[in-house]
Amino acid sequence: MKLQAVRHLMSSMNRWLYKIKNPNRGSKKTLLAYSVPGWFSQEECEKLYDLTLLTRGSILEIGHFLGRSTASIAEALKISEENRTFTSYDLGFVSEEDFHGFFDKVHKKDVPVPKLAKKIYAQGKTSTELAKRNLENLGLDTYVKLVSGNFIDLDNVTYDFIFCDAIHETNEITLNLPHIMRRSVKNCIWAFHDMSDANINIILEQSNSLFIERVDRLGLFLYLGEK
Ligand SMILES: C[S@@+](CC[C@H](N)C(=O)[O-])C[C@H]1O[C@@H](n2cnc3c(N)ncnc32)[C@H](O)[C@@H]1O
């Protein structure tokens, strides 16, 4: 490629990254997602909303739980009026035994069940059923296909924008990141929750990606494709 063309490409990429970092400074939002219980902060909800408006193409969410992050993406899809595919997965647990059966193996230790998850199991429902109800109440259910189950087993297409809330530490990153890469197109935008400095370094070591920024605990990356 000629030097001028490379310069042009770099400058468009820089402009685009600048937009992702500074979507609309100072504008205060009140998102529908704030009414859904979950661990996602309002600032993180807003960043997901903004990112949805700035990206194009299909969207994958891993870990909708009760639908707080899902509602942030879905509301942006509603506002943008763009017809984009949005698929979201969560493990279909209905009991504390289900939770231990999965996470104790992943973490190789006894993992305590979070209080909010205990409340779900007490209702005998999957998080997907409750997320669906929450999204219906907000008029956002038609913007997303909610799937109960493991994305690794059930999903086999690629996406342009991926939000993952299931890579909180080394074991989960090592388990899920290769499957996320397999489902990412080149230049896919990744938004990963619970990104400590250590987690960001592991992501960069284990993938061909660039770190863009972190907003609260939400880390943004640009996937550069297979090496
Ligand atoms: C921290 S919670 C998600 C919170 C949610 N994003 C919110 O806004 O409140 C993480 C979720 O990821 C789900 N999860 C973990 N591994 C998964 C996998 N392989 N496939 C689908 N869901 C997964 C868990 O069941 C859990 O509900």
The ligand as an SDF file (V2000), in Angstrom:
LIG
                    3D

 27 29  0  0  0  0  0  0  0  0999 V2000
  -21.7490  -10.2110   36.0570 C   0  0  0  0  0  0  0  0  0  0  0  0
  -23.0360  -11.1040   35.3570 S   0  0  0  0  0  0  0  0  0  0  0  0
  -23.6800  -10.0740   34.0970 C   0  0  0  0  0  0  0  0  0  0  0  0
  -24.2960   -8.7980   34.5680 C   0  0  0  0  0  0  0  0  0  0  0  0
  -25.0260   -8.0360   33.4940 C   0  0  0  0  0  0  0  0  0  0  0  0
  -24.1880   -7.7370   32.3490 N   0  0  0  0  0  0  0  0  0  0  0  0
  -25.6160   -6.7480   34.0540 C   0  0  0  0  0  0  0  0  0  0  0  0
  -25.5740   -5.7220   33.3620 O   0  0  0  0  0  0  0  0  0  0  0  0
  -26.1300   -6.7730   35.1630 O   0  0  0  0  0  0  0  0  0  0  0  0
  -22.1570  -12.2920   34.4080 C   0  0  0  0  0  0  0  0  0  0  0  0
  -23.0670  -13.2760   33.7220 C   0  0  0  0  0  0  0  0  0  0  0  0
  -22.3200  -13.9780   32.7300 O   0  0  0  0  0  0  0  0  0  0  0  0
  -22.8930  -15.2480   32.5910 C   0  0  0  0  0  0  0  0  0  0  0  0
  -21.9330  -16.1240   31.9010 N   0  0  0  0  0  0  0  0  0  0  0  0
  -20.7230  -16.5370   32.3300 C   0  0  0  0  0  0  0  0  0  0  0  0
  -20.1460  -17.3460   31.4280 N   0  0  0  0  0  0  0  0  0  0  0  0
  -21.0120  -17.4400   30.3700 C   0  0  0  0  0  0  0  0  0  0  0  0
  -20.9990  -18.1340   29.1220 C   0  0  0  0  0  0  0  0  0  0  0  0
  -19.9670  -18.9170   28.7800 N   0  0  0  0  0  0  0  0  0  0  0  0
  -22.0550  -18.0190   28.2820 N   0  0  0  0  0  0  0  0  0  0  0  0
  -23.1210  -17.2480   28.6260 C   0  0  0  0  0  0  0  0  0  0  0  0
  -23.1870  -16.5610   29.8040 N   0  0  0  0  0  0  0  0  0  0  0  0
  -22.1550  -16.6530   30.6660 C   0  0  0  0  0  0  0  0  0  0  0  0
  -23.1960  -15.6570   34.0370 C   0  0  0  0  0  0  0  0  0  0  0  0
  -24.2170  -16.6300   34.0860 O   0  0  0  0  0  0  0  0  0  0  0  0
  -23.6210  -14.3370   34.6730 C   0  0  0  0  0  0  0  0  0  0  0  0
  -25.0150  -14.1880   34.7700 O   0  0  0  0  0  0  0  0  0  0  0  0
  1  2  1  0
  2  3  1  0
  2 10  1  0
  3  4  1  0
  4  5  1  0
  5  6  1  0
  5  7  1  0
  7  8  2  0
  7  9  1  0
 10 11  1  0
 11 12  1  0
 11 26  1  0
 12 13  1  0
 13 14  1  0
 13 24  1  0
 14 15  1  0
 14 23  1  0
 15 16  2  0
 16 17  1  0
 17 18  1  0
 17 23  2  0
 18 19  1  0
 18 20  2  0
 20 21  1  0
 21 22  2  0
 22 23  1  0
 24 25  1  0
 24 26  1  0
 26 27  1  0
M  CHG  2   2   1   9  -1
M  END
$$$$
